[in-house]
Amino acid sequence: MLSGLYVITDGSTGNTLLEKVEQALLGGAALIQYRDKTSDPLRREQEAAALRSLCQAHNALLIINDDIHLAKTVQADGVHVGKDDAALLAARDYLGKKSIIGVSCYNRLELAEVAAAQGADYVAFGSFFPSPTKPEATRASLALLQTARARLSLPICAIGGITLAEAPVLLANGADMLAVITDVLGNPDIRQQASLYQQQFVRQAG
């Protein structure tokens, strides 16, 4: 069962990126998503490969954002795709049965139900709070999270403007994973902040 702190990269590059991610992993991050929308294929491949090695060393999973070819090239654990109906099936066909495939479902339960039927490994809802990364993002509600938890058997990821203060209520309402960018990677002590998030999961499980 996929669960835990899911750190999404913040656009940092090179050694800065690797140092930030390593601190998050040392703090207990369970999954890392490499999200880089630039058109620099060589750098992206080098960074993704380096992140793959880091994640393996810390028993964490590496997910690539919206690039099945890069995911396959660096042997990442999986890929995260958007709302395009064909994206999930194409990713599964290209990456195989063992790859983790997550799907963005925004605030739409019907998208999650279709994704579940098509074999997604997890679904993501959000933005639950105002997001500095995507200020115009569609907002999702706790009621949606509760309904999704009651109707879906696959893991659910909450995303969007999440801070440590909001972690308990999201976990209590059905989230298995919390996808965080700024509140972890923008913190002066990334390792400590990641550890504080992981403690929330331990408390919820207990």
Secondary structure, 3 states (H helix, E strand, C coil): CCCEEEEECCCCCHHHHHHHHHHHHHCCCCEEEECCCCCCHHHHHHHHHHHHHHHHHCCCEEEEECCHHHHHHCCCCEEEECCCHHHHHHHHHHHCCCCEEEEEEECCHHHHHHHHHCCCCEEEEECCCCCCCCCCCCCCCHHHHHHHHHHCCCCEEEECCCCHHHHHHHHHCCCCEEEECHHHHCCCCHHHHHHHHHHHHHHHHC
